């Protein structure tokens, strides 16, 4: 069981990632605007949007059920739990009991399930289409994510994400091909989960991955935006904490934690900037062709598993 210090550290870590989420999504919007030769909104616009939504009235469709009303709280709560359990400020997870590969997979599935079900429960056909597309994307992406994490779990001999992140730094030269391809495959899934082109469209977010948001308004919409923004940050930190565990505190002393607190937003900024540059350098594609693209990531994950079996 975690002690009081680790629980406090986990809460502080979760709140830090939550506060960084609107900033990182704002950076993505700014990069998109600049690469489209537009001025666009400022990097703090998402903070203003969330504050504005909390001041608005919460209106729900007459046909909406309890799932529609509970989804914002379930989604934000589940993602916040993931943010607390990730190895972010320290190399080991503050909540090691929750930082398990299987637990994380089920929590991500819970978020996707409630997000999609809220669109169906709203009674809106438009939101239902977005929910169907979200589930389709999950079916295409989750096998790649699980298989890439399975490879590094087999290499380290544990499914604990903190232990994997702490031990993988010394194994780059021992299993370079397997770890390298697993990292590329997982980065591919992170890119998709962040809602980037060609898996989403900036000007039609309500139609594609964020379709279930159509019928939300006011504080419920604010909670969902925070939850979805935090999910993007969690996925980025997931990649950093497991495959690139550099800059995290190795010991619980003030100096190491201060350095980790400064390094955390900088590392996330690099990931979001790279994702933004890649996204806006790609052409749009039809959603029906998404399955052909996701095979690239699954092929990388499968190849990394083969390299693990052969000892490369």
Buried (B, 14 or more C-beta within 10 A) or exposed (E): EBEEEBBEBBBBBBEBBBBBBBBBBBBBBBBBBEBEEEEBBEBEBBBEBBEEBBEEEBEBBEEBBEBBBBBBBBBBBBBBBBBBBBBBBBBBBBBBEBBBBEBBBEBBEBBBBBBBBBBBBBBBEBBBBBBBBBBBBBEBBBBBBBBBBBBBBBBBEBBBBBBBBBBBEEBEEEBEBBBBBBBBBBBBBBBBBBBBBBBBBBEEBBBBBBBBBBBBBBBBBBBBBBBBBBBBBBBBBBBBBBBBBEBBBEEBEEEBBEBBBEBBBEBBBEBBBBBBEEBBEEEEBEBEEBEEBBEEBBBBBBBBBBBBEEEB
